[in-house]
Amino acid sequence: MPELKWLEGYSGQSVDELVALASGYRIDSIVLAFEQALLQATIPLKEAELTILAVESMEREVNNGGYHQFFLNAPEYGPLIVDALKRINCPKTADISATAISLLGLREPFTASQVEAALGRDPGGKLIEILVDRCDRPYDDTGEPIADRLFAYIRANRGSIRLRNDDAPWQLT
């Protein structure tokens, strides 16, 4: 089987056009293109669209620095992440994310300052060590194929996802 290509980014494709690329491109690169497209949106986002953004944000931030980095850099997705992960059938990662929220003592609406305050109350850095042991490492070890499951969710919910403003019949011109 030939090696799949990396999609270099979103360039105006429709949902169906991006989904159709799955036979020749890596799924994680296609999911990233969905995120890029949705970040350009100038319209209120639907649940399916927010699910994509929350999961992709979590993947990026946790993989680059752990759960505390996710909540510091993308607190707007914190309240959504557990339900988003359940929607895409990643229950283990949802449970780990709920544990991280609990350990940090976060309350809605989540803010970066809440996370900073939690970390500031722990000058010895034990909280980050606990997060690494109880959340970051288990996240790495879940075996849940998050990108694949997110793509399956996108495929199943494609009718609820809008990528190009010119495809939106409800938009005023």
SERO-4910 file (N, C-alpha, C, O; in steps of 0.05 Angstrom, whole numbers):
BEGIN
 pado doro    nc1    nc2    nc3   cac1   cac2   cac3    cc1    cc2    cc3    oc1    oc2    oc3
  Met    A     17    -24      0      0      0      0     18     25      0     36     27     16
  Pro    A     13     44    -18     30     68    -19     26     85      6      4     86     18
  Glu    A     47     99     12     46    117     35     27    141     29     28    152      7
  Leu    A     10    147     48     -8    169     44      6    196     46     25    199     61
  Lys    A     -4    216     31      8    242     31     -3    259     54    -23    253     66
  Trp    A     11    280     60      3    300     80    -11    323     65      1    335     47
  Leu    A    -35    329     73    -50    351     62    -38    377     74    -38    380     99
  Glu    A    -29    394     57    -15    418     67    -32    440     80    -22    459     90
  Gly    A    -58    436     80    -75    455     93   -101    459     78   -105    448     56
  Tyr    A   -118    475     90   -144    480     78   -141    500     55   -128    521     59
  Ser    A   -154    494     33   -152    513     10   -179    516     -4   -181    517    -28
  Gly    A   -200    518     13   -226    524      2   -244    501     -5   -265    505    -17
  Gln    A   -236    476      1   -252    453     -6   -278    453     11   -280    465     32
  Ser    A   -297    438      0   -322    433     14   -318    410     33   -297    397     33
  Val    A   -337    405     51   -336    382     69   -332    357     53   -314    341     59
  Asp    A   -349    352     33   -348    328     17   -321    325      3   -310    303      0
  Glu    A   -310    347     -7   -284    346    -21   -262    338     -2   -245    322     -9
  Leu    A   -263    348     23   -242    340     42   -246    311     50   -226    296     52
  Val    A   -270    303     55   -275    275     63   -265    256     40   -254    235     46
  Ala    A   -269    263     16   -261    247     -7   -231    243     -9   -222    225    -23
  Leu    A   -216    260      4   -187    258      3   -175    236     20   -151    230     19
  Ala    A   -192    222     36   -183    202     54   -168    179     41   -152    166     54
  Ser    A   -173    173     16   -159    151      3   -130    157     -4   -114    139     -8
  Gly    A   -124    183     -5    -96    190    -13    -81    206      7    -57    210      4
  Tyr    A    -94    216     28    -81    233     47    -84    223     76   -104    208     82
  Arg    A    -65    229     93    -67    221    121    -91    234    134    -97    258    130
  Ile    A   -105    218    149   -129    227    163   -123    250    181   -139    270    182
  Asp    A   -101    250    196    -95    271    215    -91    298    200    -98    319    211
  Ser    A    -81    297    176    -77    321    160   -104    332    150   -107    356    147
  Ile    A   -122    314    144   -149    322    134   -164    335    158   -177    356    154
  Val    A   -163    323    181   -176    334    205   -164    361    211   -179    380    219
  Leu    A   -139    365    208   -126    391    212   -137    411    193   -140    435    200
  Ala    A   -142    403    168   -153    422    148   -181    430    156   -188    454    153
  Phe    A   -197    412    168   -223    420    178   -220    441    200   -234    461    200
  Glu    A   -201    436    218   -196    456    239   -189    483    227   -199    504    236
  Gln    A   -170    483    209   -162    508    196   -185    523    184   -188    547    186
  Ala    A   -202    508    170   -225    521    157   -244    532    178   -254    555    174
  Leu    A   -250    518    199   -268    527    219   -258    551    234   -273    568    243
  Leu    A   -231    552    238   -220    575    251   -223    601    235   -221    623    246
  Gln    A   -228    598    209   -232    622    192   -261    630    191   -268    651    180
  Ala    A   -279    615    204   -308    620    202   -315    646    215   -304    654    236
  Thr    A   -334    660    203   -343    685    214   -372    683    223   -386    703    226
  Ile    A   -381    658    226   -409    652    233   -409    637    260   -389    625    267
  Pro    A   -431    638    274   -433    622    299   -430    592    292   -442    583    272
  Leu    A   -415    578    308   -409    550    302   -429    531    314   -440    536    336
  Lys    A   -435    509    300   -453    488    310   -438    469    327   -413    469    329
  Glu    A   -452    451    341   -440    432    359   -419    415    345   -397    410    355
  Ala    A   -425    405    321   -406    388    306   -381    403    300   -359    392    302
  Glu    A   -383    428    293   -360    445    286   -343    450    311   -319    449    311
  Leu    A   -357    456    333   -343    461    359   -329    435    368   -308    436    381
  Thr    A   -341    412    363   -329    387    370   -302    384    356   -282    376    369
  Ile    A   -301    390    331   -276    388    316   -255    406    328   -233    398    333
  Leu    A   -263    431    333   -243    451    344   -233    443    371   -210    445    377
  Ala    A   -252    433    388   -244    426    416   -224    402    415   -204    403    429
  Val    A   -231    382    400   -214    358    399   -187    363    387   -167    355    397
  Glu    A   -187    378    365   -162    385    352   -144    402    370   -120    398    371
  Ser    A   -156    421    384   -141    438    402   -129    421    424   -106    425    431
  Met    A   -145    403    436   -135    386    457   -112    369    447    -91    367    460
  Glu    A   -115    357    424    -94    340    413    -68    356    410    -47    347    418
  Arg    A    -70    379    398    -46    395    393    -33    403    419     -8    399    422
  Glu    A    -48    414    438    -36    424    463    -27    402    482     -5    405    493
  Val    A    -42    381    485    -34    360    503     -9    346    491      9    339    506
  Asn    A     -8    341    465     15    329    453     40    346    455     62    336    456
  Asn    A     36    373    456     59    391    457     68    399    485     90    408    489
  Gly    A     50    395    505     59    404    532     42    394    555     48    399    578
  Gly    A     21    379    549      5    367    570    -21    382    574    -27    402    561
  Tyr    A    -37    370    592    -64    381    597    -63    410    607    -80    426    600
  His    A    -43    416    624    -43    444    634    -39    463    611    -50    485    612
  Gln    A    -24    456    591    -20    473    568    -46    476    552    -52    498    543
  Phe    A    -61    454    550    -87    456    536   -105    476    550   -116    494    536
  Phe    A   -107    474    576   -125    492    590   -115    521    591   -130    540    593
  Leu    A    -88    524    590    -77    551    589    -81    564    562    -88    588    560
  Asn    A    -76    549    541    -76    560    514   -103    560    500   -108    575    481
  Ala    A   -121    543    509   -147    540    496   -170    536    516   -185    517    514
  Pro    A   -171    554    536   -191    550    557   -220    550    547   -238    539    560
  Glu    A   -225    563    524   -252    564    514   -262    537    506   -287    533    505
  Tyr    A   -244    517    501   -253    490    494   -254    472    518   -264    450    516
  Gly    A   -244    480    541   -244    464    565   -271    453    572   -274    429    577
  Pro    A   -291    471    574   -318    461    582   -330    442    562   -349    427    568
  Leu    A   -321    442    537   -332    426    516   -318    399    512   -330    380    500
  Ile    A   -294    396    523   -277    374    514   -287    346    522   -286    327    507
  Val    A   -298    343    546   -307    317    555   -330    307    538   -329    285    528
  Asp    A   -350    324    534   -372    316    517   -364    312    488   -373    294    474
  Ala    A   -345    329    478   -336    326    451   -322    299    447   -326    285    426
  Leu    A   -306    291    466   -292    265    464   -312    242    465   -308    222    452
  Lys    A   -332    245    482   -353    224    483   -368    222    456   -374    200    447
  Arg    A   -373    245    444   -387    246    418   -371    231    396   -383    218    379
  Ile    A   -345    232    397   -329    219    377   -320    191    385   -304    178    372
  Asn    A   -331    181    407   -326    154    417   -298    150    427   -285    130    420
  Cys    A   -289    169    443   -263    166    457   -268    168    487   -260    188    500
  Pro    A   -281    148    499   -289    150    527   -265    150    547   -266    163    567
  Lys    A   -244    136    540   -220    136    558   -208    164    559   -202    174    581
  Thr    A   -205    177    536   -194    204    536   -213    224    549   -204    243    561
  Ala    A   -239    220    546   -258    237    559   -255    235    590   -255    255    604
  Asp    A   -252    210    600   -248    207    629   -222    220    638   -221    232    660
  Ile    A   -201    217    623   -175    230    630   -178    260    630   -168    273    648
  Ser    A   -192    271    611   -197    300    609   -213    309    633   -207    331    644
  Ala    A   -233    294    641   -249    301    665   -232    301    690   -235    318    707
  Thr    A   -213    282    692   -195    281    714   -177    306    715   -173    318    736
  Ala    A   -167    314    692   -150    338    690   -166    363    699   -155    379    714
  Ile    A   -191    365    691   -208    388    699   -211    388    729   -209    408    742
  Ser    A   -216    364    740   -220    361    769   -194    368    784   -195    383    804
  Leu    A   -172    358    775   -146    363    789   -139    393    789   -128    403    808
  Leu    A   -146    406    767   -141    435    766   -162    452    780   -158    476    784
  Gly    A   -184    439    787   -205    453    801   -219    474    784   -227    495    794
  Leu    A   -222    468    759   -234    488    740   -264    489    742   -277    468    746
  Arg    A   -275    512    740   -303    517    739   -310    534    715   -294    551    707
  Glu    A   -334    530    704   -342    546    680   -348    574    688   -358    579    710
  Pro    A   -342    593    671   -327    590    646   -298    587    652   -287    601    669
  Phe    A   -285    569    638   -256    565    642   -241    589    631   -248    600    610
  Thr    A   -220    596    645   -202    617    636   -174    609    641   -168    593    658
  Ala    A   -156    621    626   -127    616    630   -119    625    658   -102    613    671
  Ser    A   -132    647    668   -125    656    695   -132    636    716   -119    635    737
  Gln    A   -154    620    712   -160    599    731   -138    578    732   -130    569    754
  Val    A   -128    571    709   -107    551    708    -81    563    721    -68    549    736
  Glu    A    -75    588    714    -51    601    726    -54    602    756    -34    598    770
  Ala    A    -78    608    766    -82    609    795    -78    582    808    -65    580    829
  Ala    A    -88    561    795    -85    534    806    -55    527    807    -46    515    826
  Leu    A    -41    533    785    -12    527    785      3    544    804     23    536    816
  Gly    A     -6    569    808      7    588    826      3    579    855     21    586    872
  Arg    A    -18    565    862    -23    555    889     -5    531    895     -5    521    917
  Asp    A     10    522    874     26    499    877     55    506    869     65    496    848
  Pro    A     68    522    885     95    531    877    116    509    874    136    513    861
  Gly    A    111    486    886    130    464    884    127    448    859    144    431    853
  Gly    A    107    454    843    104    440    818     92    412    820     92    397    800
  Lys    A     82    405    843     70    379    846     46    374    829     41    352    819
  Leu    A     30    395    825      6    393    809     12    385    781     -2    368    769
  Ile    A     32    396    769     40    389    742     50    360    741     44    345    723
  Glu    A     65    352    762     74    324    763     50    305    765     49    284    752
  Ile    A     30    313    781      6    296    784     -9    295    757    -18    274    749
  Leu    A    -11    318    744    -24    318    718    -10    300    698    -22    286    682
  Val    A     17    301    698     32    284    680     27    255    686     21    239    668
  Asp    A     28    248    712     24    219    720     -5    210    715     -9    187    706
  Arg    A    -24    226    722    -52    217    722    -67    224    696    -88    213    691
  Cys    A    -56    242    680    -70    250    656    -53    248    631    -60    235    611
  Asp    A    -30    262    630    -14    263    606     -4    235    597     -7    227    574
  Arg    A      7    220    616     17    193    608     -6    174    601     -5    161    580
  Pro    A    -28    174    617    -51    157    608    -62    165    581    -71    148    566
  Tyr    A    -62    191    575    -71    201    549    -54    188    527    -65    179    507
  Asp    A    -28    188    531    -11    176    511    -15    146    508    -10    135    487
  Asp    A    -24    133    530    -26    104    531    -54     93    525    -58     69    525
  Thr    A    -74    111    519   -101    101    516   -105     82    492   -121     64    493
  Gly    A    -90     87    471    -93     71    447   -117     80    430   -123     68    409
  Glu    A   -131    101    440   -154    110    424   -144    126    400   -129    145    403
  Pro    A   -152    118    376   -144    132    352   -161    157    348   -181    157    333
  Ile    A   -154    178    363   -170    202    364   -175    214    336   -198    221    330
  Ala    A   -155    218    320   -158    230    294   -177    213    276   -194    224    262
  Asp    A   -174    187    277   -191    169    261   -220    171    270   -238    171    254
  Arg    A   -224    172    297   -251    173    307   -264    201    302   -287    203    296
  Leu    A   -247    221    303   -257    248    296   -265    249    267   -285    261    260
  Phe    A   -249    237    250   -255    236    221   -281    221    216   -298    229    200
  Ala    A   -285    199    230   -310    183    228   -334    200    237   -355    199    225
  Tyr    A   -330    216    258   -351    234    267   -357    255    246   -380    261    241
  Ile    A   -336    266    234   -339    286    213   -355    274    190   -374    286    180
  Arg    A   -347    251    182   -360    237    160   -390    233    166   -407    237    149
  Ala    A   -396    224    190   -424    218    198   -440    244    202   -465    243    200
  Asn    A   -427    266    208   -441    291    214   -436    313    193   -439    336    198
  Arg    A   -428    304    169   -420    323    148   -441    344    142   -435    366    134
  Gly    A   -466    337    145   -488    355    140   -490    378    160   -503    399    154
  Ser    A   -477    375    182   -477    396    203   -452    413    203   -448    430    221
  Ile    A   -434    408    184   -409    422    184   -408    441    159   -413    433    137
  Arg    A   -401    466    165   -399    486    143   -371    496    142   -360    505    163
  Leu    A   -359    495    119   -331    504    116   -328    529    100   -310    545    106
  Arg    A   -344    533     80   -341    556     63   -366    574     66   -388    564     64
  Asn    A   -361    599     72   -383    617     76   -401    619     51   -425    624     53
  Asp    A   -389    614     27   -405    616      2   -423    592      0   -441    592    -18
  Asp    A   -420    571     16   -438    548     16   -461    552     35   -478    534     37
  Ala    A   -461    574     49   -481    578     70   -506    593     59   -504    617     55
  Pro    A   -528    579     54   -551    593     43   -563    613     62   -579    630     53
  Trp    A   -557    611     88   -569    629    108   -554    655    110   -562    673    125
  Gln    A   -531    657     96   -514    681     99   -525    703     81   -532    699     58
  Leu    A   -527    727     92   -536    750     77   -513    760     60   -490    761     68
  Thr    A   -520    768     35   -499    780     18   -505    808     11   -490    821     -3
***
